Amino acid sequence: MSSKGTHEYQDDPRNADILIDINGEYFAREAARVSVFDSGFVLGDGIWEGLRVHNGKIAFLEQHLDRLYEGARALDMEMELEAPELAERLYRLLEKNNMSDGVHIRLMVSRGIKATPYQDPRVTITPPTIVIIPEYKQALPETAARGIRLFTVHVRRGYPDVQDPKLNSHSKLNCITACIQAAKAGADEALMLDPHGFVATCNSTHFFIVRKGEVWTSSGDYCLGGITRGNVIALCQQNGIPVSQKNFSLTDVYGADEAFVTGTFAGLAPVREIDGRIIGDGERGPMVERLQQLYLEMLEQECH
């Protein structure tokens, strides 16, 4: 059963035989387990990254690891491995699985195993648990061509003193409840507002609109520091496309010429409908098509 929206994919039978890395040891898929006392299981106390493998290389790995280790510092988690060692472990697992392309990796780090199921980090008795799951998984081509439908949910992206949206934490209930509401409304993903009612982001991707040849995205104050989001902003700047990170409302969204979302898994995907309003003519627009091509070129250059 595949997921919906930008994360929809075609099942690959090769995934039944993958090896999964847990703390440097390899396990078959059906044998991969973590303790019921693990901080990630007990409390969602951990951080994670989604990584894309292209032409034998993990795309934008340095940026992803920078974000992971920044999250670890924010959560006061002492990483046993330095970033270069973790990168080595990632590539070693790819080699062990004989994987080189069309692969998506879920890298998960929890605080570690606890002496008792309780929230205080001081009852953690092991170093962080590091789990690496590589799968043959690619976005469906029709996602990039046809696009997705969004629904604006009541669940907001909150203030950083409640739970900082900059943290790519295992605690994703905020996004999950948003996703549930959008799914119940018949949409692919949720569009989420910030506490002031301006557009923030989606539940699992970042959101952009195009108006009169300009690309707009949120201020970034209430969303994760997206790697693909940042790369698309950089591509606009490098190619003379006006781009703004700013506050804007749903009125601006409904009147947009084009809209799209970004993420590591699917890259750029057009948005054809939001809250029952057709965006533009409901087809992939010229700006989205141009940015998709520029991003593919950037990916090839990164993974040459």
C-alpha contacts under 8 A as a table, 3 or more apart, distances in Angstrom:
res1	aa1	res2	aa2	distance
1	M	11	D	7.89
2	S	8	E	5.68
2	S	9	Y	5.96
2	S	10	Q	6.98
2	S	11	D	7.23
3	S	7	H	5.95
3	S	8	E	4.81
3	S	9	Y	7.15
4	K	7	H	5.89
4	K	8	E	4.74
4	K	188	D	5.73
4	K	189	E	7.80
5	G	8	E	5.68
5	G	143	T	7.56
5	G	148	I	5.94
5	G	149	R	7.76
5	G	188	D	4.53
5	G	189	E	6.03
6	T	139	A	6.89
6	T	143	T	6.32
6	T	148	I	7.25
6	T	188	D	7.99
6	T	265	F	7.65
6	T	266	A	5.95
6	T	269	A	6.98
7	H	139	A	6.31
7	H	265	F	6.82
7	H	266	A	6.92
8	E	139	A	6.08
8	E	140	L	6.45
8	E	143	T	7.93
9	Y	137	K	6.45
9	Y	138	Q	5.87
9	Y	139	A	5.13
9	Y	140	L	5.42
10	Q	137	K	7.20
10	Q	138	Q	7.35
10	Q	139	A	7.82
10	Q	140	L	6.97
11	D	137	K	7.41
12	D	15	N	5.90
12	D	136	Y	6.35
12	D	137	K	7.14
13	P	16	A	5.88
14	R	17	D	5.86
14	R	18	I	7.09
14	R	136	Y	7.16
15	N	18	I	5.34
15	N	135	E	5.80
15	N	136	Y	6.26
16	A	29	R	6.78
17	D	28	A	6.80
17	D	29	R	6.77
18	I	28	A	6.30
18	I	29	R	6.12
18	I	97	N	6.28
18	I	134	P	7.44
18	I	135	E	7.26
19	L	26	Y	5.90
19	L	27	F	5.37
19	L	28	A	4.83
19	L	29	R	6.15
19	L	93	L	7.64
19	L	96	K	7.62
19	L	97	N	6.36
19	L	133	I	7.81
19	L	134	P	7.97
20	I	26	Y	5.50
20	I	27	F	5.19
20	I	28	A	6.25
20	I	29	R	6.34
20	I	32	A	6.66
20	I	93	L	7.69
20	I	131	V	7.41
20	I	132	I	5.98
20	I	133	I	5.22
20	I	134	P	7.08
21	D	24	G	5.66
21	D	25	E	5.42
21	D	26	Y	4.71
21	D	27	F	6.45
21	D	93	L	6.91
21	D	130	I	7.87
21	D	131	V	5.67
21	D	132	I	5.06
21	D	133	I	6.78
22	I	25	E	5.32
22	I	26	Y	6.45
22	I	27	F	7.46
22	I	32	A	7.55
22	I	129	T	7.31
22	I	130	I	5.82
22	I	131	V	4.58
22	I	132	I	6.58
23	N	129	T	6.16
23	N	130	I	5.14
23	N	131	V	6.43
24	G	89	R	7.22
24	G	130	I	7.99
27	F	31	A	5.85
27	F	32	A	5.32
28	A	31	A	5.24
28	A	32	A	6.14
29	R	32	A	5.47
34	V	38	D	6.73
35	S	38	D	5.15
35	S	41	F	7.93
35	S	113	I	7.05
36	V	41	F	6.39
36	V	42	V	6.97
37	F	41	F	7.09
37	F	42	V	6.32
37	F	113	I	5.37
37	F	114	K	5.38
37	F	115	A	7.26
37	F	116	T	6.77
37	F	117	P	6.04
38	D	41	F	5.39
38	D	42	V	6.08
38	D	110	S	7.40
38	D	111	R	7.71
38	D	112	G	5.51
38	D	113	I	4.14
38	D	114	K	6.07
38	D	129	T	7.78
39	S	42	V	5.09
39	S	43	L	5.63
39	S	44	G	6.50
39	S	45	D	5.33
39	S	46	G	7.29
39	S	110	S	5.92
39	S	111	R	5.60
39	S	112	G	5.48
39	S	113	I	5.79
39	S	114	K	6.48
39	S	124	T	7.76
40	G	43	L	5.60
40	G	44	G	4.27
40	G	45	D	4.74
40	G	46	G	5.62
40	G	109	V	7.95
40	G	110	S	4.98
40	G	111	R	6.95
40	G	112	G	7.50
40	G	170	H	6.96
41	F	44	G	5.82
41	F	45	D	7.80
42	V	45	D	7.72
42	V	117	P	6.37
42	V	118	Y	7.82
43	L	119	Q	6.84
43	L	171	S	7.73
44	G	110	S	7.80
44	G	169	S	7.58
44	G	170	H	4.87
44	G	171	S	4.84
45	D	110	S	5.83
45	D	111	R	6.19
45	D	169	S	7.24
45	D	170	H	6.16
45	D	171	S	6.81
46	G	108	M	7.35
46	G	109	V	5.47
46	G	110	S	3.90
46	G	111	R	5.75
46	G	169	S	5.58
46	G	170	H	5.19
46	G	171	S	7.65
47	I	68	L	6.84
47	I	71	G	6.80
47	I	72	A	7.18
47	I	108	M	6.09
47	I	109	V	5.37
47	I	110	S	6.38
47	I	167	L	7.59
47	I	168	N	5.60
47	I	169	S	4.21
47	I	170	H	5.38
48	W	68	L	6.75
48	W	106	R	7.23
48	W	107	L	5.46
48	W	108	M	4.33
48	W	109	V	5.96
48	W	168	N	6.16
48	W	169	S	6.36
48	W	170	H	6.75
49	E	64	H	6.72
49	E	68	L	6.86
49	E	106	R	6.08
49	E	107	L	5.18
49	E	108	M	6.63
49	E	168	N	7.44
50	G	104	H	7.04
50	G	105	I	5.72
50	G	106	R	4.86
50	G	107	L	6.32
50	G	264	T	6.74
50	G	265	F	7.49
51	L	58	I	6.64
51	L	59	A	7.03
51	L	61	L	7.42
51	L	64	H	7.69
51	L	104	H	5.70
51	L	105	I	4.89
51	L	106	R	6.46
51	L	107	L	7.54
51	L	264	T	6.68
51	L	265	F	7.61
52	R	58	I	5.69
52	R	59	A	5.70
52	R	102	G	7.73
52	R	103	V	6.11
52	R	104	H	4.79
52	R	105	I	6.32
52	R	264	T	6.56
52	R	265	F	6.60
53	V	56	G	6.27
53	V	57	K	5.42
53	V	58	I	4.41
53	V	59	A	6.02
53	V	100	S	6.73
53	V	101	D	5.55
53	V	102	G	6.24
53	V	103	V	5.08
53	V	104	H	6.17
53	V	105	I	7.63
54	H	57	K	5.37
54	H	58	I	6.36
54	H	59	A	6.65
54	H	100	S	6.80
54	H	101	D	4.77
54	H	102	G	6.25
54	H	103	V	7.29
54	H	299	L	7.96
54	H	303	C	6.19
55	N	100	S	6.05
55	N	101	D	5.34
55	N	303	C	5.98
55	N	304	H	6.85
56	G	99	M	7.52
56	G	100	S	4.10
56	G	101	D	5.76
56	G	303	C	7.44
57	K	100	S	7.24
57	K	303	C	5.47
58	I	61	L	5.66
58	I	303	C	7.37
59	A	299	L	7.02
59	A	302	E	6.44
59	A	303	C	6.24
60	F	63	Q	5.50
60	F	64	H	6.46
60	F	227	I	7.88
60	F	302	E	7.11
61	L	64	H	5.06
61	L	65	L	6.08
61	L	87	A	7.88
62	E	65	L	5.20
62	E	66	D	6.04
63	Q	66	D	5.10
63	Q	67	R	6.36
63	Q	227	I	6.90
64	H	67	R	5.20
64	H	68	L	6.22
64	H	227	I	7.09
65	L	68	L	4.85
65	L	69	Y	6.03
65	L	83	A	6.52
66	D	69	Y	5.38
66	D	70	E	6.04
67	R	70	E	5.07
67	R	71	G	6.17
68	L	71	G	5.15
68	L	72	A	6.30
68	L	168	N	7.76
69	Y	72	A	4.86
69	Y	73	R	6.22
69	Y	79	M	7.92
69	Y	83	A	7.70
70	E	73	R	5.16
70	E	74	A	6.26
71	G	74	A	5.02
71	G	75	L	6.22
71	G	167	L	5.84
71	G	168	N	7.05
71	G	169	S	7.89
72	A	75	L	5.16
72	A	76	D	6.03
72	A	77	M	4.96
72	A	78	E	7.06
72	A	79	M	7.20
73	R	76	D	4.90
73	R	77	M	5.97
73	R	78	E	7.42
74	A	77	M	7.71
77	M	111	R	6.17
77	M	128	P	7.47
78	E	127	P	7.39
78	E	128	P	7.34
79	M	82	E	7.00
79	M	127	P	7.32
79	M	128	P	6.47
80	E	127	P	6.48
80	E	128	P	7.11
81	L	85	E	5.86
81	L	86	L	6.07
82	E	85	E	5.38
82	E	86	L	6.36
83	A	86	L	5.08
83	A	87	A	6.14
84	P	87	A	5.01
84	P	88	E	6.20
85	E	88	E	4.98
85	E	89	R	6.27
86	L	89	R	4.97
86	L	90	L	6.29
87	A	90	L	5.09
87	A	91	Y	6.39
88	E	91	Y	5.25
88	E	92	R	6.02
89	R	92	R	5.03
89	R	93	L	6.25
90	L	93	L	5.34
90	L	94	L	6.48
90	L	132	I	7.32
91	Y	94	L	5.02
91	Y	95	E	6.21
92	R	95	E	5.08
92	R	96	K	6.13
93	L	96	K	4.89
93	L	97	N	6.20
94	L	97	N	5.15
94	L	98	N	5.93
94	L	99	M	5.08
94	L	100	S	7.01
94	L	134	P	7.39
95	E	98	N	4.78
95	E	99	M	6.19
95	E	100	S	7.96
96	K	99	M	7.84
99	M	103	V	7.20
100	S	103	V	7.21
102	G	136	Y	5.79
102	G	137	K	6.09
102	G	138	Q	5.82
103	V	134	P	6.53
103	V	135	E	5.47
103	V	136	Y	4.46
103	V	137	K	5.40
103	V	138	Q	6.92
104	H	134	P	5.79
104	H	135	E	5.47
104	H	136	Y	6.35
104	H	137	K	5.66
104	H	138	Q	7.29
104	H	265	F	7.13
105	I	132	I	6.85
105	I	133	I	5.55
105	I	134	P	4.24
105	I	135	E	6.30
106	R	132	I	5.85
106	R	133	I	5.15
106	R	134	P	6.42
107	L	130	I	7.41
107	L	131	V	5.97
107	L	132	I	4.68
107	L	133	I	6.56
108	M	129	T	7.96
108	M	130	I	5.80
108	M	131	V	5.13
108	M	132	I	6.40
109	V	128	P	6.35
109	V	129	T	5.53
109	V	130	I	4.58
109	V	131	V	6.41
110	S	128	P	5.47
110	S	129	T	5.15
110	S	130	I	6.72
111	R	121	P	7.75
111	R	124	T	7.32
111	R	127	P	7.00
111	R	128	P	4.52
111	R	129	T	6.43
112	G	124	T	6.17
112	G	125	I	7.13
112	G	126	T	5.37
112	G	127	P	5.48
112	G	128	P	4.15
112	G	129	T	4.88
113	I	124	T	5.57
113	I	125	I	5.86
113	I	126	T	5.50
113	I	127	P	7.74
113	I	128	P	7.67
113	I	129	T	7.50
114	K	117	P	6.39
114	K	118	Y	7.66
114	K	123	V	5.49
114	K	124	T	4.09
114	K	125	I	5.50
114	K	126	T	7.40
115	A	123	V	5.67
115	A	124	T	6.18
115	A	125	I	6.16
116	T	123	V	6.93
118	Y	123	V	7.46
120	D	123	V	5.97
120	D	124	T	7.89
121	P	124	T	5.56
138	Q	265	F	7.22
138	Q	266	A	7.49
139	A	143	T	6.96
139	A	265	F	6.64
139	A	266	A	5.28
140	L	143	T	5.48
140	L	144	A	7.45
141	P	144	A	5.58
141	P	145	A	6.61
142	E	145	A	4.88
142	E	146	R	5.39
142	E	147	G	7.23
143	T	146	R	5.50
143	T	147	G	4.97
143	T	148	I	6.96
143	T	266	A	7.94
143	T	269	A	6.22
143	T	270	P	7.80
144	A	147	G	5.84
144	A	266	A	7.53
144	A	268	L	6.71
144	A	269	A	4.69
144	A	270	P	6.50
145	A	269	A	7.39
145	A	270	P	7.24
145	A	284	R	6.38
146	R	270	P	7.02
146	R	272	R	7.58
146	R	283	E	6.74
146	R	284	R	6.56
147	G	269	A	5.59
147	G	270	P	4.41
147	G	271	V	5.03
147	G	272	R	5.81
147	G	283	E	7.88
147	G	284	R	7.12
148	I	187	A	7.99
148	I	188	D	6.17
148	I	189	E	7.84
148	I	269	A	7.41
148	I	270	P	6.51
148	I	271	V	4.85
148	I	272	R	5.85
148	I	273	E	7.03
149	R	187	A	5.32
149	R	188	D	5.39
149	R	189	E	6.87
149	R	271	V	5.90
149	R	272	R	5.91
149	R	273	E	4.74
149	R	274	I	5.82
150	L	182	A	7.22
150	L	187	A	5.35
150	L	188	D	5.91
150	L	189	E	5.18
150	L	190	A	5.51
150	L	191	L	6.00
150	L	271	V	7.30
150	L	273	E	6.28
150	L	274	I	4.71
150	L	275	D	6.43
151	F	182	A	5.39
151	F	185	A	7.13
151	F	187	A	5.80
151	F	188	D	7.87
151	F	189	E	6.69
151	F	190	A	5.15
151	F	191	L	5.67
151	F	274	I	5.62
151	F	275	D	4.87
151	F	276	G	7.96
152	T	182	A	7.30
152	T	190	A	5.80
152	T	191	L	4.51
152	T	192	M	5.95
152	T	193	L	7.66
152	T	274	I	7.47
152	T	275	D	6.41
153	V	156	R	7.63
153	V	178	A	6.08
153	V	181	Q	6.44
153	V	182	A	6.54
153	V	190	A	6.17
153	V	191	L	6.28
153	V	192	M	5.97
153	V	193	L	7.84
154	H	178	A	7.62
154	H	192	M	7.54
154	H	193	L	7.95
155	V	174	N	7.14
155	V	177	T	7.22
155	V	178	A	5.62
155	V	192	M	6.65
155	V	193	L	7.68
156	R	174	N	7.89
156	R	192	M	5.69
156	R	193	L	5.30
156	R	194	D	5.53
156	R	195	P	6.24
157	R	165	P	6.99
157	R	174	N	7.63
157	R	192	M	6.46
157	R	193	L	6.22
157	R	194	D	5.01
157	R	195	P	6.68
157	R	200	A	6.95
157	R	222	Y	5.94
157	R	223	C	7.24
158	G	162	V	6.66
158	G	163	Q	6.81
158	G	164	D	7.44
158	G	165	P	7.15
158	G	194	D	6.43
158	G	195	P	6.03
158	G	222	Y	6.73
159	Y	162	V	5.57
159	Y	163	Q	6.67
159	Y	164	D	6.52
159	Y	165	P	7.71
159	Y	195	P	7.23
159	Y	222	Y	7.04
160	P	163	Q	5.21
160	P	164	D	3.71
160	P	165	P	6.35
160	P	166	K	7.88
160	P	222	Y	7.66
161	D	164	D	6.33
164	D	167	L	5.80
164	D	222	Y	7.91
165	P	168	N	7.41
165	P	222	Y	5.71
165	P	223	C	5.11
165	P	224	L	5.42
166	K	222	Y	7.41
166	K	223	C	5.97
166	K	224	L	4.25
166	K	225	G	6.00
167	L	224	L	6.59
168	N	224	L	6.83
169	S	172	K	6.75
171	S	174	N	7.93
172	K	175	C	5.38
172	K	176	I	6.06
173	L	176	I	4.75
173	L	177	T	5.90
174	N	177	T	5.58
174	N	178	A	6.46
175	C	178	A	4.99
175	C	179	C	6.08
175	C	203	N	4.82
175	C	204	S	7.24
176	I	179	C	4.92
176	I	180	I	6.14
176	I	203	N	7.25
177	T	180	I	5.04
177	T	181	Q	6.30
178	A	181	Q	5.26
178	A	182	A	6.33
178	A	190	A	5.83
178	A	192	M	7.49
178	A	203	N	6.33
179	C	182	A	5.16
179	C	183	A	6.09
179	C	189	E	5.92
179	C	190	A	5.44
179	C	203	N	6.13
180	I	183	A	5.09
180	I	184	K	6.11
181	Q	184	K	5.16
181	Q	185	A	6.31
181	Q	190	A	7.48
182	A	185	A	5.04
182	A	186	G	6.45
182	A	187	A	5.28
182	A	188	D	6.81
182	A	189	E	5.78
182	A	190	A	5.04
183	A	186	G	5.01
183	A	187	A	5.24
183	A	188	D	6.24
183	A	189	E	6.92
183	A	190	A	7.98
184	K	187	A	7.48
187	A	190	A	7.44
189	E	202	C	6.88
189	E	203	N	6.63
189	E	204	S	7.70
190	A	202	C	5.35
190	A	203	N	5.45
191	L	199	V	7.62
191	L	200	A	7.77
191	L	201	T	6.08
191	L	202	C	4.46
191	L	203	N	6.70
191	L	207	F	7.95
192	M	199	V	6.36
192	M	200	A	5.72
192	M	201	T	5.42
192	M	202	C	5.43
192	M	203	N	6.86
193	L	196	H	7.64
193	L	197	G	5.41
193	L	198	F	5.37
193	L	199	V	4.41
193	L	200	A	4.84
193	L	201	T	6.95
194	D	197	G	5.40
194	D	198	F	5.46
194	D	199	V	6.11
194	D	200	A	5.23
194	D	222	Y	6.27
195	P	198	F	7.53
197	G	249	S	7.06
198	F	247	N	5.92
198	F	248	F	5.48
198	F	249	S	4.87
198	F	250	L	7.34
199	V	218	S	6.33
199	V	247	N	7.05
199	V	248	F	6.10
199	V	249	S	5.77
199	V	250	L	6.82
200	A	207	F	7.65
200	A	218	S	5.51
200	A	219	S	7.64
200	A	220	G	7.18
200	A	221	D	7.98
200	A	222	Y	5.97
200	A	223	C	6.34
201	T	205	T	6.85
201	T	206	H	5.02
201	T	207	F	5.25
201	T	218	S	7.23
201	T	222	Y	7.85
201	T	223	C	6.21
202	C	205	T	5.12
202	C	206	H	5.60
202	C	207	F	6.24
204	S	263	G	7.75
205	T	261	V	5.97
205	T	262	T	5.55
205	T	263	G	5.24
206	H	226	G	7.19
206	H	229	R	6.44
206	H	261	V	5.23
206	H	262	T	5.15
206	H	263	G	6.66
207	F	217	T	6.27
207	F	218	S	7.56
207	F	259	A	7.55
207	F	260	F	6.08
207	F	261	V	4.56
207	F	262	T	6.68
208	F	215	V	6.83
208	F	216	W	5.58
208	F	217	T	4.60
208	F	218	S	7.55
208	F	259	A	5.64
208	F	260	F	5.33
208	F	261	V	6.00
209	I	215	V	5.86
209	I	216	W	5.27
209	I	217	T	6.55
209	I	253	V	6.64
209	I	256	A	6.21
209	I	257	D	7.58
209	I	258	E	5.74
209	I	259	A	4.15
209	I	260	F	6.34
210	V	213	G	6.29
210	V	214	E	5.47
210	V	215	V	4.59
210	V	216	W	6.17
210	V	256	A	5.85
210	V	257	D	5.64
210	V	258	E	4.93
210	V	259	A	5.93
210	V	287	M	7.54
211	R	214	E	5.23
211	R	215	V	6.60
211	R	216	W	7.65
211	R	256	A	5.22
211	R	257	D	5.42
211	R	258	E	7.12
212	K	257	D	7.13
213	G	241	I	7.63
213	G	242	P	7.35
213	G	287	M	7.68
214	E	241	I	6.79
214	E	242	P	5.01
214	E	243	V	5.84
214	E	244	S	7.78
215	V	241	I	7.41
215	V	242	P	6.17
215	V	243	V	4.61
215	V	244	S	6.38
216	W	243	V	5.76
216	W	244	S	4.92
216	W	245	Q	6.05
216	W	246	K	7.02
217	T	220	G	7.86
217	T	243	V	7.91
217	T	244	S	6.33
217	T	245	Q	5.02
217	T	246	K	6.39
218	S	221	D	7.76
218	S	245	Q	5.16
218	S	246	K	5.07
218	S	247	N	5.68
218	S	248	F	7.09
219	S	222	Y	7.70
219	S	245	Q	4.56
219	S	246	K	4.32
219	S	247	N	5.72
220	G	223	C	5.39
220	G	224	L	7.42
220	G	225	G	7.25
220	G	245	Q	6.97
220	G	246	K	7.99
223	C	226	G	7.99
225	G	229	R	7.63
225	G	230	G	7.48
226	G	229	R	4.90
226	G	230	G	6.04
226	G	263	G	7.43
227	I	230	G	5.22
227	I	231	N	6.24
227	I	263	G	7.68
227	I	264	T	7.34
228	T	231	N	4.94
228	T	232	V	6.07
228	T	262	T	6.05
228	T	263	G	5.51
228	T	264	T	5.95
228	T	267	G	6.86
229	R	232	V	5.27
229	R	233	I	6.33
229	R	262	T	5.97
229	R	263	G	7.10
230	G	233	I	5.15
230	G	234	A	6.21
231	N	234	A	4.99
231	N	235	L	6.11
232	V	235	L	4.92
232	V	236	C	6.27
232	V	291	L	7.49
232	V	295	Y	7.07
233	I	236	C	5.21
233	I	237	Q	6.39
233	I	243	V	6.73
234	A	237	Q	5.08
234	A	238	Q	6.11
235	L	238	Q	5.08
235	L	239	N	6.09
235	L	291	L	7.78
235	L	294	L	7.11
235	L	295	Y	7.49
236	C	239	N	5.25
236	C	240	G	6.15
236	C	241	I	4.67
236	C	242	P	6.64
236	C	243	V	6.29
236	C	291	L	7.93
237	Q	240	G	5.62
237	Q	241	I	6.02
237	Q	242	P	6.95
237	Q	243	V	6.96
238	Q	241	I	7.72
248	F	252	D	6.30
248	F	253	V	7.84
249	S	252	D	5.40
249	S	253	V	6.59
250	L	253	V	4.73
250	L	254	Y	6.06
251	T	254	Y	5.32
251	T	255	G	6.37
252	D	255	G	5.34
252	D	256	A	6.16
253	V	256	A	5.16
253	V	259	A	7.87
254	Y	274	I	7.32
254	Y	277	R	6.57
254	Y	278	I	7.92
254	Y	279	I	6.61
255	G	279	I	7.36
255	G	280	G	7.84
256	A	259	A	6.92
256	A	279	I	6.45
256	A	280	G	6.58
257	D	279	I	6.43
257	D	280	G	4.56
257	D	285	G	7.91
258	E	270	P	7.69
258	E	271	V	7.44
258	E	272	R	7.89
258	E	279	I	5.99
258	E	280	G	5.59
258	E	284	R	7.61
258	E	285	G	6.07
258	E	287	M	7.65
258	E	288	V	7.47
259	A	270	P	5.97
259	A	271	V	5.16
259	A	272	R	7.25
259	A	279	I	6.97
259	A	288	V	7.78
260	F	268	L	6.70
260	F	269	A	5.48
260	F	270	P	4.12
260	F	271	V	4.85
260	F	288	V	6.96
261	V	268	L	5.77
261	V	269	A	5.42
261	V	270	P	6.41
261	V	271	V	6.96
262	T	266	A	7.20
262	T	267	G	5.41
262	T	268	L	4.64
262	T	269	A	6.50
263	G	266	A	5.84
263	G	267	G	5.12
263	G	268	L	6.79
264	T	267	G	5.51
266	A	269	A	6.83
267	G	292	Q	7.60
267	G	295	Y	7.53
268	L	288	V	7.64
268	L	291	L	7.73
268	L	292	Q	5.88
268	L	295	Y	7.94
269	A	288	V	7.81
270	P	284	R	5.83
270	P	285	G	7.91
270	P	288	V	6.57
271	V	274	I	7.54
271	V	279	I	7.32
271	V	284	R	7.81
272	R	278	I	6.02
272	R	279	I	5.36
272	R	280	G	7.72
272	R	282	G	4.71
272	R	283	E	6.19
272	R	284	R	7.33
273	E	276	G	6.05
273	E	277	R	5.45
273	E	278	I	4.48
273	E	279	I	5.41
273	E	282	G	6.79
274	I	277	R	5.23
274	I	278	I	6.61
274	I	279	I	7.06
278	I	281	D	6.78
278	I	282	G	5.44
279	I	282	G	5.38
280	G	283	E	7.33
280	G	285	G	7.86
284	R	288	V	6.54
284	R	289	E	6.86
285	G	288	V	5.49
285	G	289	E	6.28
286	P	289	E	5.06
286	P	290	R	6.08
287	M	290	R	5.07
287	M	291	L	6.11
288	V	291	L	5.13
288	V	292	Q	6.00
289	E	292	Q	5.12
289	E	293	Q	6.35
290	R	293	Q	5.22
290	R	294	L	6.25
291	L	294	L	4.93
291	L	295	Y	5.96
292	Q	295	Y	5.12
292	Q	296	L	6.21
293	Q	296	L	5.12
293	Q	297	E	6.26
294	L	297	E	5.10
294	L	298	M	6.18
295	Y	298	M	4.90
295	Y	299	L	6.10
296	L	299	L	4.97
296	L	300	E	6.18
297	E	300	E	5.10
297	E	301	Q	6.19
298	M	301	Q	5.08
298	M	302	E	6.08
299	L	302	E	5.00
299	L	303	C	6.03
300	E	303	C	5.11
300	E	304	H	5.62
301	Q	304	H	5.34
